[in-house]
Amino acid sequence: MSQTPDSAVRAYIEQHRAAFLDDLAEWLRIPSVSAQPDHAPDVRRSADWLAAKLKETGFPTAEVWQTPGAPAVFAEWPSAGPEAPTVLVYGHHDVQPAAREDGWDSDPFEPVVRAHRLYARGAADDKGQVFFHTLGVRAHLAATGRTAPAVNLKLLIEGEEESGSPHFRALVEENAARLAADAVIVSDTGMWSEDTPTVCTGMRGLAECEIRLYGPDQDIHSGSFGGAVPNPATAAARLVAALHDEHARVAIPGFYDGIVELTDQERELFAELPFDEERWLSTAKSRAPHGEAGYSTLERIWARPTAEVNGIGGGYQGPGSKTIIPSSAMVKLSFRMVAGQEPDHIEKAVRAWAETQLPAGIRHEISFGAATRPCLTPLDHPALQSVARAMGRAFEKPIRFTREGGSGPAADLQEVLGAPVLFLGISVPSDGWHAPDEKVELDLLLKGVETSAYLWGDLAEHWRPTP
């Protein structure tokens, strides 16, 4: 009796499972910590290792791309099909700092398997999720009898994600022609839980600013001058108080201009997820939910824009009292943006709003840092449906949809390449990204391999990108 395509994929994965895990463990032993200068040679060694392994996998092109910081890896495997879509997989090979004394039960850079879990720094974030594509594409070829993938497959694996991706956008812009793709697959993400496999459809953008307020040219006596000159610390407090209205909506005029509202279908799908708000609150170390009226907690953190006070200060901070009017104060703010919002518009709106909130006699300066745009792929996008079908085949159950409340460099790929961003990850919240004893569930890791094996054929069959 001949094998079905799915059974052929699973048989191939099982046959090569041990070698795959041995290779992954070898890569995890390289302490590619991009945030620590002493590990710069290790980050380079990690890039070299991956490029060589991708060549061994079958990619005709696998290159290390230098940046002013840590190197990235680019690989390409053209399809034989003339109308095949082009897909770019994004991930990163650098990892967070880790040391045994941080609370690890074993050496973070000596991988160990316990109870069907692989423990090591980078096991989930992000080497494991990058590496499952190597076995996935080989299983795809073996099960279909192809000699090249059903799609034009490209990989861009960054080396500075854990350091804020300072050179990533420039790298993408400089190599936009070689990175050109019809869709981007981000494998630096996760699922809702082991029992609830999900596909992320988007993530929020981020803009940050610092507002510095200046009053008297020096600290002055509050008895001699208090109540008669403006106080920058009071102005800072009033500025923060004016940031939201009584319904916890951001009160900056124009802040909500152009946003893509949640659809009824999305709200229904979010509501179906097994969300335990009390458990979520315990994780947040908070005692009560709070946010924009009319939206659930998941809707607030995934699909609504926010303004948060990250820091506020001014005046005397030492023990006892010092009766002064301080000469200066400051406020640090961050804004999470959703699809339809633009960082430039948010910056202009914040600057105009601050001007109207401050009294005469208070001078202010506003500085914005680099911003990250939001990204969102509609539920009915054919490529997103391919990801969901491929995951559904691997997990043998319906796939649900989520969003990410955070931000990342995926939006740079969407903006520069003009391609939709799709998310394919198998990590679960208990994997402990950035924490001691980071791990990946081996069964889920192999489900990632299987999903990757199905995805390329599904995209080629069901999606023809419009020029």
C-alpha positions in Angstrom: 0.0 0.0 0.0 1.5 3.3 -1.1 2.0 6.1 1.4 -0.1 9.2 1.5 1.7 12.6 1.1 1.2 13.3 4.8 2.5 9.9 5.9 5.5 10.2 3.6 6.4 13.5 5.3 6.0 12.1 8.8 8.0 9.0 7.9 10.9 11.2 6.5 10.8 13.4 9.6 11.0 10.4 12.0 13.8 8.8 10.0 15.9 12.0 10.2 14.8 13.2 13.6 17.9 12.2 15.5 20.3 13.8 13.0 18.2 17.0 13.0 18.3 17.3 16.8 22.0 16.6 16.9 22.6 19.4 14.4 20.4 21.8 16.3 22.3 21.0 19.5 25.6 21.7 17.8 24.2 25.2 16.7 22.8 25.9 20.2 26.3 25.3 21.7 27.5 28.5 20.0 26.8 31.3 22.4 25.8 33.9 19.8 24.9 36.7 22.3 24.8 39.8 20.1 24.4 42.2 23.1 27.8 41.3 24.6 30.9 42.4 22.7 32.9 39.5 24.0 30.6 37.2 22.1 31.0 38.9 18.7 33.3 36.1 17.4 30.6 33.6 18.5 27.9 35.5 16.6 30.1 35.3 13.5 30.7 31.7 14.1 27.0 31.1 14.4 26.4 32.7 11.0 29.1 30.7 9.3 27.7 27.5 10.8 24.2 28.2 9.6 25.3 29.2 6.1 27.3 25.9 5.8 24.4 23.9 7.1 22.0 25.5 4.6 24.4 24.6 1.8 24.4 21.0 3.1 20.6 21.1 3.2 20.5 21.8 -0.5 20.3 25.6 -0.9 22.4 26.5 -3.9 23.0 29.9 -2.4 23.9 30.5 1.2 25.9 33.6 2.1 26.9 35.5 5.2 26.0 39.1 4.9 28.1 41.5 6.9 26.6 44.6 8.6 28.3 47.3 10.8 27.3 45.1 13.7 26.6 41.3 13.6 26.3 39.3 10.4 23.1 38.0 8.9 22.6 34.9 6.7 20.9 34.8 3.3 20.0 31.7 1.4 18.0 31.0 -1.8 16.6 27.9 -3.5 14.8 28.7 -6.7 11.8 26.6 -7.8 11.6 24.8 -11.1 8.0 26.2 -11.5 7.9 29.3 -13.7 4.9 30.7 -11.9 5.9 29.7 -8.4 5.5 32.4 -5.7 8.6 33.7 -3.9 8.6 33.3 -0.1 11.1 34.8 2.3 11.5 33.2 5.7 12.7 35.6 8.5 14.3 34.6 11.8 17.4 35.4 13.9 20.4 33.4 15.0 21.5 35.7 17.9 20.3 34.9 21.4 19.9 36.6 24.8 22.6 36.5 27.4 22.5 33.5 29.7 24.6 32.1 32.5 24.2 29.2 34.9 24.1 31.5 37.9 21.0 33.2 36.5 19.0 30.3 37.7 19.5 27.7 35.0 19.3 24.0 36.0 22.0 23.2 33.5 24.6 25.0 31.3 22.5 27.2 29.0 24.9 26.5 26.1 25.0 22.8 26.6 21.7 21.5 25.3 20.0 18.8 27.4 16.8 16.9 26.8 14.5 16.3 29.8 10.9 14.9 29.5 10.7 15.5 25.8 11.9 19.1 26.1 15.1 20.5 24.7 16.7 23.0 27.2 19.2 25.6 25.9 19.4 29.3 25.2 18.0 29.8 21.7 16.0 26.5 21.7 12.8 28.4 21.1 14.0 32.0 20.5 14.9 31.6 17.7 17.4 28.9 16.6 14.9 26.0 17.0 12.2 27.8 15.0 14.7 28.8 12.2 16.2 25.3 12.0 12.9 23.4 11.6 12.8 24.8 8.0 15.9 22.8 7.1 14.3 19.5 7.7 10.9 20.7 6.6 12.1 21.6 3.0 13.9 18.2 2.8 10.7 16.4 3.8 8.8 18.4 1.3 11.1 17.3 -1.5 11.2 13.7 -0.4 7.4 13.4 -0.1 6.8 15.1 -3.5 9.7 13.7 -5.5 10.7 17.2 -6.4 14.4 18.3 -6.8 13.6 22.0 -5.8 10.9 23.5 -3.6 7.5 24.3 -5.0 8.1 27.9 -4.2 11.2 30.1 -4.7 12.4 29.9 -1.2 14.6 32.5 0.5 15.9 32.9 4.0 17.1 36.0 5.9 18.3 35.1 9.3 19.4 38.2 11.3 22.2 38.4 13.8 21.1 41.5 15.9 17.4 41.0 16.7 18.2 40.6 20.5 20.0 43.9 20.3 17.2 45.8 18.7 18.0 45.2 15.0 19.9 48.4 14.7 21.2 47.7 11.2 18.4 45.5 9.9 16.4 48.0 7.9 19.4 49.3 6.1 20.4 45.7 5.3 17.0 45.1 3.8 17.0 48.3 1.8 20.5 47.7 0.4 19.5 44.2 -0.7 15.9 44.7 -1.6 16.3 43.3 -5.1 17.7 40.0 -3.8 15.2 39.8 -1.0 12.2 40.5 -3.2 9.3 38.2 -2.3 5.6 37.8 -2.7 5.2 36.9 1.0 7.3 36.9 4.2 7.1 34.1 6.7 8.2 35.1 10.2 9.4 32.2 12.3 10.1 34.1 15.5 6.7 33.8 17.2 4.6 31.4 19.1 1.2 29.7 19.5 -1.5 30.1 22.1 -0.8 26.8 23.8 0.2 23.2 23.2 -3.5 22.3 22.9 -4.5 25.3 20.9 -2.4 25.8 17.8 -2.7 29.3 16.4 -1.5 31.6 13.6 -0.6 35.2 14.3 -2.0 37.6 11.8 -0.2 40.8 12.8 1.7 42.8 15.4 1.6 46.4 16.6 4.1 49.1 15.8 6.0 51.2 18.3 6.9 54.9 18.6 8.7 56.3 21.7 9.5 59.8 22.9 10.9 61.7 25.7 9.5 65.1 26.7 11.7 67.4 28.8 10.2 70.4 30.5 12.1 73.4 31.7 10.9 76.1 34.1 13.3 78.3 36.2 16.9 78.4 35.2 17.7 76.7 38.5 15.9 75.0 41.4 14.3 77.8 43.4 12.8 78.2 46.9 9.1 77.1 47.0 8.4 79.6 49.9 9.7 82.6 48.0 8.4 81.7 44.5 5.8 78.9 44.9 2.4 79.7 43.5 3.8 82.5 41.5 5.8 80.8 38.7 5.1 77.7 36.7 6.4 74.4 38.1 7.8 71.9 35.4 7.0 68.9 37.7 3.4 70.0 38.0 3.3 70.5 34.2 4.6 67.0 33.7 1.9 65.6 36.0 -0.8 67.5 34.1 0.6 66.3 30.8 0.4 62.7 31.9 -3.1 63.2 33.3 -4.3 64.6 30.0 -3.0 61.6 28.0 -6.3 59.6 28.4 -9.9 60.5 28.8 -12.3 59.0 31.4 -12.9 56.0 29.1 -9.1 55.2 28.9 -9.0 56.3 25.3 -5.9 58.2 24.2 -6.9 61.9 24.2 -4.4 63.2 21.7 -6.4 64.7 18.8 -5.9 62.7 15.6 -4.4 59.7 17.4 -7.0 57.2 16.0 -7.0 58.6 12.5 -7.0 55.8 9.8 -6.8 52.8 12.1 -8.1 49.4 10.8 -10.9 48.5 13.1 -11.5 44.9 14.3 -14.0 43.0 12.3 -16.9 41.2 13.9 -15.2 37.9 12.7 -12.0 38.7 14.4 -13.7 39.7 17.7 -15.6 36.4 17.6 -12.4 34.4 17.0 -10.6 36.1 19.8 -13.5 35.4 22.1 -13.3 31.7 21.3 -9.8 31.4 22.7 -9.5 29.8 26.1 -8.4 33.0 27.9 -8.2 32.9 31.7 -8.1 36.5 32.7 -7.3 35.7 36.4 -4.3 33.7 35.3 -3.2 36.4 32.9 -3.4 38.9 35.7 -1.2 36.8 37.9 1.4 36.7 35.0 1.1 40.4 34.7 1.6 40.8 38.5 -1.4 43.0 38.5 -4.7 43.0 40.5 -7.2 44.2 37.9 -7.6 44.6 34.2 -7.8 48.2 32.8 -8.0 49.8 29.4 -10.1 51.3 26.7 -13.8 50.9 27.3 -15.7 48.6 25.0 -12.9 46.2 24.3 -11.8 42.9 25.9 -8.4 42.4 27.3 -7.2 40.4 24.3 -8.6 43.1 21.9 -6.8 45.8 23.9 -3.4 44.2 23.8 -3.6 42.8 20.2 -5.6 45.2 18.2 -6.0 48.6 19.9 -3.4 51.4 19.9 -2.1 52.6 23.3 -0.2 55.4 25.0 1.8 54.4 28.0 3.8 56.4 30.5 7.2 54.6 30.8 8.8 57.1 33.2 8.2 60.4 34.9 10.5 62.4 37.0 11.7 65.8 38.2 12.8 67.6 41.3 14.2 66.3 44.5 14.2 62.5 44.9 16.4 62.0 48.0 15.4 61.3 51.6 13.6 63.8 53.6 12.3 67.0 52.1 13.7 69.8 50.0 11.3 72.6 49.4 12.0 73.7 45.9 10.4 74.3 42.6 12.6 72.2 40.3 14.1 73.6 37.2 13.2 70.7 35.0 11.1 67.5 34.7 10.7 64.8 32.1 8.2 62.2 30.8 8.9 59.1 28.7 6.0 57.9 26.6 5.5 55.0 24.2 2.8 54.4 21.7 1.7 51.1 20.3 0.2 51.5 16.9 -2.1 49.2 14.9 -2.7 48.8 11.2 -3.5 52.1 9.5 -1.4 54.3 11.9 1.8 55.9 10.7 4.7 56.9 13.0 5.1 60.3 11.3 1.5 61.1 11.9 1.7 60.0 15.6 4.8 62.2 16.1 3.1 65.3 14.6 0.0 64.6 16.7 2.0 64.3 19.9 4.0 67.4 19.3 0.9 69.5 18.6 -0.9 68.1 21.6 2.0 68.8 24.0 2.1 72.4 22.8 -1.5 72.9 23.9 -1.1 71.3 27.3 1.8 73.3 28.7 1.5 76.7 30.4 3.4 79.8 29.5 6.8 79.9 31.1 7.4 76.1 30.6 9.8 75.4 27.7 9.8 71.9 26.3 11.8 69.6 24.0 10.5 66.4 22.5 12.8 63.7 21.0 11.5 60.7 19.2 13.5 57.5 18.6 13.3 55.1 15.6 9.8 53.8 15.1 8.4 50.4 14.0 5.4 50.2 11.8 2.5 47.9 12.5 1.7 45.0 10.2 -1.5 43.0 9.6 -2.5 40.4 7.1 -6.3 40.0 6.6 -7.8 36.7 7.6 -9.0 36.0 4.0 -5.5 36.5 2.5 -4.7 33.3 0.4 -1.2 33.0 1.8 -2.4 33.2 5.4 -4.9 30.5 4.6 -2.1 28.4 3.3 -0.2 28.7 6.6 -3.4 27.8 8.5 -4.0 24.7 6.3 -0.4 23.6 6.6 -0.6 23.9 10.4 -4.0 22.1 10.5 -2.5 19.2 8.6 0.4 18.9 11.0 -1.6 19.3 14.2 -4.7 17.5 12.9 -7.0 20.0 14.4 -8.5 23.4 13.6 -6.2 26.4 13.7 -7.2 29.6 15.4 -5.9 33.1 15.0 -4.2 35.6 17.3 -2.2 38.8 17.0 0.9 40.0 18.8 0.8 42.9 21.2 4.5 43.7 20.8 6.5 45.0 17.9 9.4 43.7 15.8 11.4 44.1 12.6 8.9 42.2 10.5 7.2 45.5 9.7 10.5 46.7 8.0 10.3 43.7 5.6 6.6 44.5 4.8 7.3 48.1 4.2 10.5 47.8 2.2 9.6 44.7 0.2 5.9 45.5 -0.2 5.0 41.9 0.8 2.4 40.6 3.3 3.9 39.3 6.5 2.8 35.9 7.8 3.7 34.2 11.1 4.6 30.6 11.5 5.8 29.6 15.0 5.4 26.7 17.3 6.7 28.1 20.6 4.4 28.2 23.6 4.4 30.6 26.6 6.0 28.1 28.9 9.1 28.0 26.7 10.6 30.9 28.7 12.0 33.2 26.1 14.8 35.4 27.6 14.4 33.5 30.9 16.4 30.8 32.7 15.7 27.2 31.5 14.5 28.3 28.0 13.2 25.2 26.2 11.3 24.0 23.3 8.8 21.1 23.3 10.2 18.5 20.9 6.8 17.3 19.8 5.9 20.8 18.8 9.3 21.5 17.2 8.6 18.5 14.9 5.1 19.8 14.2 6.9 22.9 13.0 9.0 20.8 10.7 5.9 19.1 9.3 4.1 22.4 8.8 7.0 23.7 6.9 7.0 20.6 4.7 3.3 21.1 3.8 3.4 24.9 3.4 5.5 25.3 0.2 3.3 23.0 -1.8 0.1 24.6 -0.5 1.3 28.1 -1.4 2.2 27.0 -4.9 -1.1 25.3 -5.4 -3.5 27.8 -4.0 -1.9 31.2 -4.4 -0.9 33.2 -7.5 0.2 36.6 -6.4 -1.0 39.5 -8.5 1.9 41.4 -10.2 
